[in-house]
Amino acid sequence: MDLIADIGATRARCALLDDRGRVLAPEIFRNGDFTGVDGLLKIYLDHRRESDRPKRAALAIAAPILSDDVRMVNIDWRFSQSALKDQLELTRLSVVNDFAAVAWGLTDLTARDLEKVGGGTAVPHTPMAVLGPGSGLGMATLVPCADSWAVAGGEGGNATLAAGTPEEAAVAEVIRREQGHCSAESLLSGPGLVAIYNALAKINNRKVADATATEITELAASGHPFARDAQNMFFAALGSTAGNLALTVGATGGVFIAGGIIPQLLKAFIKSGFRERFEAKGRYRGYMEAIPTYVITDPLPAFRGLRKILGYK
């Protein structure tokens, strides 16, 4: 047996792989119930039979993977890869960024796992990009490498936001004054949606009740003006950011939206200004119109990449 886990800032998804790479015993945990990655994985493995104890593991972590010491950004968790390997009695431990894991699995996605949102036809064996809002904003690129593929990770969600409208610029300025920097993630995440909603209220000198991201999407569905405007800005700014990523890496193989937010808002997202803003790149509109964009509807896309990292086809 092998262990795979996709550990974000809010939730962790764990499973075992049998000797054919089939996913077994998936479980989802709330990170708030634990104090770290080691304790969470120990609890998951304690639920398994002793005969199913894994010898190899691949973990997708919502963090930049720079050294043995892994520090997560949107939750105060930290661990040593070598210590975790010893603690779990593993012969092999592979740790990658969570969106790098999703990127590794892009070529395995089928029409059943995707909702196309505009664009033409993907150009075979050309770069594909994935990004997605959740607790933060992750990004990665799958690039052709001889007859195979390679993944280029990164922390593009923390690049400075390029506001696409005066309204976005005003919201970004409110966030910049409060936080010192307005990144793409400052708007394009669960906390970012809350920040947009509150900033719009401040700009319009209106007082609104505190609301979570989920509550804001519910208010938007019922027609609440600031919630509706916040959600629309969220979708449009995501379109601009996705388009910037596509231009930067030449993602003519397609741009894929992952993460925990967009699949839950799919109908509103499809009707939103996302695709128009994705294409609105001046002289490069024709180039952008040809690039397909998709929402990944598979709830566990990182698992596909983690399987590949462990050598399964």
C-alpha positions in Angstrom: 0.0 0.0 0.0 1.0 3.6 -0.6 -0.3 6.7 1.2 -1.4 9.9 -0.7 -2.7 13.1 0.8 -3.8 16.5 -0.4 -3.4 18.9 2.5 -4.7 22.4 2.1 -5.1 25.1 4.6 -8.7 24.2 5.6 -9.1 20.5 4.8 -7.0 17.4 4.2 -7.9 14.5 1.9 -6.2 11.2 2.5 -6.3 7.8 0.8 -4.4 4.6 0.2 -3.3 3.1 -3.2 -3.2 -0.6 -3.8 -0.5 -2.3 -5.9 -2.5 -1.3 -9.1 -2.7 2.3 -8.0 -6.4 2.2 -7.2 -7.6 4.7 -4.6 -8.9 3.1 -1.4 -10.3 4.3 1.9 -10.5 8.0 1.1 -11.2 10.3 4.1 -11.6 14.1 4.4 -10.5 15.9 7.6 -10.9 19.4 8.9 -7.5 20.8 9.7 -8.9 22.7 12.6 -9.3 19.4 14.5 -5.5 18.9 14.4 -2.3 20.7 15.3 -0.2 19.5 12.4 0.4 17.3 9.4 2.0 14.5 11.4 -0.9 14.1 13.8 -3.5 14.2 11.0 -1.7 11.5 9.0 -1.2 9.4 12.2 -5.0 9.5 12.9 -5.8 8.5 9.3 -3.4 5.6 9.4 -4.6 4.5 12.8 -8.0 4.0 11.1 -6.4 1.4 8.8 -5.5 -2.2 9.3 -2.0 -2.9 10.3 -1.5 -5.0 7.1 -2.3 -1.8 5.1 0.5 0.3 6.6 2.1 2.1 3.7 5.8 2.1 2.9 5.7 5.0 0.4 3.8 8.3 0.5 3.2 11.3 -1.7 1.9 14.5 -0.2 0.5 17.6 -1.8 0.9 20.5 0.5 -0.4 24.0 0.2 3.0 25.6 0.7 6.2 26.4 -1.3 8.4 23.3 -1.1 11.9 24.8 -0.7 13.8 22.5 1.7 13.3 19.7 4.2 11.5 22.2 6.4 8.0 22.8 5.1 6.1 25.8 6.3 2.4 26.2 5.3 1.3 29.7 4.6 -2.4 30.0 5.3 -2.3 27.8 8.4 0.3 27.8 11.1 1.7 24.3 10.4 5.3 23.3 9.9 7.1 19.9 9.5 10.4 18.3 8.6 10.1 15.9 5.6 12.8 13.6 6.9 11.3 13.5 10.4 7.9 12.8 9.0 9.3 10.0 6.9 10.9 8.4 9.9 7.8 8.9 12.1 5.6 7.1 9.5 8.2 4.4 8.9 8.3 5.1 5.2 10.9 4.0 2.7 10.0 6.9 0.4 8.3 10.3 1.0 7.6 12.7 -1.9 6.3 16.2 -1.0 5.1 18.6 -3.6 3.1 21.8 -3.8 -0.6 21.1 -3.9 -1.1 22.8 -7.3 2.0 21.0 -8.7 0.2 17.8 -7.9 -2.9 18.9 -9.7 -0.8 19.9 -12.7 0.8 16.4 -12.8 -2.6 15.0 -13.2 -4.0 17.3 -16.0 -3.3 14.9 -18.8 -5.5 12.2 -17.1 -8.6 14.4 -16.9 -11.5 13.5 -19.2 -14.6 15.3 -20.4 -16.4 13.9 -17.3 -14.0 15.7 -15.0 -14.3 19.1 -16.7 -16.7 21.9 -17.5 -15.5 23.9 -20.5 -16.0 27.7 -20.2 -15.3 29.1 -23.6 -12.4 29.1 -26.0 -11.3 26.9 -28.9 -9.5 23.6 -29.0 -6.4 22.8 -27.0 -3.2 22.4 -29.0 -1.8 19.0 -28.2 1.5 18.7 -26.2 1.7 22.4 -25.4 1.8 24.0 -21.9 -1.3 23.7 -19.7 -1.8 25.9 -16.7 -3.9 25.4 -13.6 -4.9 27.9 -10.9 -7.6 28.0 -8.3 -8.9 30.0 -5.4 -9.5 28.3 -2.0 -8.0 29.4 1.3 -5.3 30.9 -1.0 -4.7 31.1 -4.8 -2.5 28.3 -6.2 -0.9 28.1 -9.6 1.2 25.6 -11.6 2.1 24.8 -15.2 2.5 21.5 -17.0 5.0 21.8 -19.8 6.1 19.4 -22.5 9.6 17.9 -22.0 10.8 15.8 -25.0 8.2 13.0 -25.2 7.0 13.5 -21.6 6.0 16.3 -19.3 7.4 18.4 -16.5 5.7 20.6 -13.9 6.8 24.2 -13.1 5.4 25.3 -9.8 5.4 28.7 -8.3 3.7 31.2 -6.0 2.0 33.4 -8.6 -1.0 33.9 -6.4 1.2 36.2 -4.3 2.2 38.4 -7.2 0.8 41.9 -7.1 -2.7 42.1 -8.4 -3.2 43.9 -11.7 -6.5 45.6 -11.4 -8.6 45.5 -14.6 -11.1 48.3 -13.8 -11.3 51.4 -11.7 -13.6 49.6 -9.2 -11.0 46.8 -8.8 -8.3 49.5 -8.4 -10.3 51.1 -5.6 -10.8 47.8 -3.8 -7.1 47.0 -4.2 -6.2 50.3 -2.7 -8.4 49.6 0.4 -6.7 46.2 0.8 -3.3 47.7 0.2 -3.8 50.3 3.0 -5.0 47.6 5.4 -2.5 44.8 4.5 0.5 46.6 3.0 0.3 44.7 -0.3 -2.6 43.6 -2.5 -1.7 40.3 -4.2 -3.9 38.4 -6.6 -4.6 36.1 -3.6 -5.8 39.1 -1.6 -8.9 39.1 -3.8 -9.0 35.6 -5.3 -9.5 33.3 -2.3 -12.1 32.7 0.3 -10.7 35.5 2.5 -10.3 37.6 -0.6 -14.0 37.4 -1.4 -14.7 38.7 2.1 -12.2 41.5 1.6 -13.8 42.6 -1.7 -17.3 42.6 0.0 -16.0 44.7 2.9 -14.0 47.0 0.7 -17.0 47.7 -1.5 -19.0 48.7 1.6 -16.3 51.0 2.7 -15.9 52.7 -0.7 -19.7 53.3 -0.8 -19.8 54.4 2.9 -22.2 51.6 3.8 -22.1 49.4 6.9 -22.6 45.7 6.3 -22.7 42.8 8.8 -19.7 40.5 9.1 -20.1 37.6 6.7 -18.1 34.6 5.7 -17.3 33.7 2.1 -20.1 31.1 2.1 -22.6 33.6 3.4 -21.5 36.2 0.8 -22.2 33.7 -2.0 -25.6 32.9 -0.5 -26.4 36.6 -0.3 -25.3 37.1 -3.9 -27.7 34.4 -5.0 -30.5 36.2 -3.2 -29.6 39.5 -4.9 -27.8 41.4 -2.1 -26.1 44.2 -4.0 -22.7 44.3 -2.4 -22.5 40.5 -2.2 -23.5 40.2 -5.9 -21.0 42.9 -6.9 -18.2 41.3 -4.8 -18.9 37.9 -6.4 -18.9 39.4 -9.9 -15.6 41.2 -9.3 -14.1 38.0 -7.9 -15.0 36.1 -11.1 -13.8 38.9 -13.4 -10.5 39.4 -11.6 -10.0 35.6 -11.8 -10.5 35.9 -15.5 -7.8 38.6 -15.8 -5.4 36.6 -13.6 -6.0 33.4 -15.5 -5.4 35.2 -18.8 -2.1 36.7 -17.5 -1.0 33.2 -16.5 -1.9 31.9 -20.0 0.0 34.6 -21.7 3.1 34.2 -19.4 3.5 30.5 -19.9 1.9 30.1 -23.4 -0.8 27.8 -22.2 -2.3 26.9 -25.6 -3.0 23.5 -24.1 -5.7 25.1 -21.9 -6.2 26.8 -18.6 -7.8 24.8 -15.8 -9.6 26.2 -12.7 -9.3 24.1 -9.6 -9.7 24.8 -5.9 -12.7 24.5 -3.6 -14.7 27.6 -4.5 -15.5 27.7 -8.2 -17.0 24.2 -8.7 -19.6 25.1 -6.0 -20.5 28.3 -7.9 -20.4 26.8 -11.4 -23.7 28.2 -12.8 -22.9 31.7 -11.7 -19.3 31.4 -12.8 -20.3 30.3 -16.4 -22.6 33.4 -16.7 -20.0 35.8 -15.2 -17.4 38.1 -16.8 -14.6 35.5 -16.3 -14.2 34.6 -19.9 -14.5 38.1 -21.3 -11.8 39.3 -18.9 -9.7 36.3 -19.8 -9.8 37.3 -23.5 -9.5 41.0 -23.0 -5.8 41.3 -23.8 -5.8 44.0 -26.4 -3.9 43.0 -29.6 -3.8 39.4 -28.2 -7.5 38.9 -28.0 -7.5 36.5 -30.9 -4.7 34.5 -29.3 -6.7 34.3 -26.1 -10.0 33.5 -27.7 -8.4 30.3 -29.0 -7.3 29.0 -25.6 -9.9 26.8 -23.9 -10.7 27.3 -20.2 -12.1 24.6 -18.0 -13.3 24.1 -14.5 -12.1 20.9 -12.9 -15.2 19.2 -11.4 -13.3 16.1 -10.1 -13.3 16.7 -6.3 -9.9 15.0 -5.9 -7.7 16.2 -8.8 -4.5 16.2 -6.9 -4.8 12.4 -6.3 -4.2 11.8 -10.0 -0.9 13.7 -9.9 0.2 12.0 -6.7 -0.4 8.6 -8.3 1.9 9.6 -11.1 4.6 10.8 -8.7 4.6 7.4 -7.1 5.0 5.8 -10.6 1.5 4.6 -11.4 0.1 5.2 -15.0 
